[in-house]
């Protein structure tokens, strides 16, 4: 053996003293030091550090097995390494720091902890920005406020003004207080009529025959009493209920506002006031068919509760409104919604003519038969309209007469003074749309225009020379596509205006000047 080669045999001891074959192998190796050793070996199990406390003072023997038998392999121990520090007080030091059996910290837990920390920081920043409106520049929305709307203005690139509104999405919390305060001033209005033999077949009381009335109160109305067998209704003289609606007291001495169609044709009107055992008999002071308004008066021994009239012009589309009435006889029913639109015109025909409503308020607060004449209230508990009509073909579309219309005629109604009718522009023709089968017969190129079906005698159209089967295709140079478009354009004119109608007669186009007239001056209502 080379003198310079250091012998480490003293560091190793046999692992099994009872193994004779290993002892014999070591003995042979000592006797033949120059014998060639295998150039490969196998290692089994984990690496054990020489610095492990458990292996101090012990020799390590690694054996290899081959087809020739078992042989011992000399192993040179590794150099001593300086212990690595993890920079933590609790980190293992010395040999234990390199212990392969020590549990390593999971990278998944570290990533999850970092993610949660980041989410917490981002969430805190978003909450702070939302509360302070850091990016929008608006003021924080006042919590618990039912009508608070914060608006901030800024200029856009075109020099215009852009308004950003912080919308309140909470339903107002004072609905119960409004209903409680307004309830005593809201009354039930019942119409009574004298029984008449075959009133329906003979065109009797309009309450039963008016389709507008039945729209609100049903075919049975408040219920026309069916006479008992053998009883003569006409001879009994007993009043029968004809219908029911709503009204409200607006002056403490007993003045009541309601719809004209609620009391139309009634022989007696009974008013039920909250807190009174018996109904009051009301007197009809004044009414207007065109405006569908009526004022009643009841007499009492003390002042009645009242509802104040507010200003409909101060209410904006989207504001909360409250409707209170007696739908289908359910007293003092409260419904809540918003103001859907303003300035709505509608027309409702009945046997007396056509009611032309203008400037109506539209709401989605539920209105049903029996709500007619009841108040539409703002959040201050003030009346801004009288519930009047509903759309039978839609859901959540009701209409109310605004207080701006009521206030202008209220004194006239109280004193039974005739209310001047508002001028209604008309030209006096009956119109219909053009079907495809009329195109060739009337020598037209398409179905655009309005076909004149009739001409009212002594009307502006009659005076101007319009005839049946004329096709009106223009008004003051503007194209007319159908009859409704022409009606809308005529209604937008003023009485006395001169317009030029472009018509097609016998396939030839010509122009006819017409002076717009007032529909109220006619004794007979025209078709248009």
Secondary structure, DSSP 8 states (H G I E B T S, - for coil): --SSS---GGG---S-TT-HHHHHHHHHHHH-TTS---S-----S----TT-GGGTT----EEEEETTEEEEE-------------SSTTS--GGGGG-TTS----HHHHHHHHHHHHHHHHHHHHHHHHHHTTTT------TT-SS--EEEEEE-TTS-EEEEEE---S--S-HHHHHHHHHTTEEEEEEEEE--TTTTTTT--HHHH-HHHHHHH-TTTT------TT--HHHH--EEEEEEEEEEEEETTTEEEE-HHHHTT-SEEEEE-TT-SS-EEEEEEEEETTTTEEEEE---SS------B--GGG--TT-EEEEEE-GGG-TTEEEEEEEEEEEEEEEEEETTEEEEEEEEEEE-S---TT-TT-EEE-TTS-EEEEEEEE-TTSSS-EEEEEHHHHHHHHHHHHTT--------EE--EEEE---HHHHHHTT-SSS-SEEEEEE-TTSHHHHHT--TT-EEEEETTEE--SHHHHHHHHHTS-TT-EEEEEEEETTEEEEEEEE-EEGGG-SS----
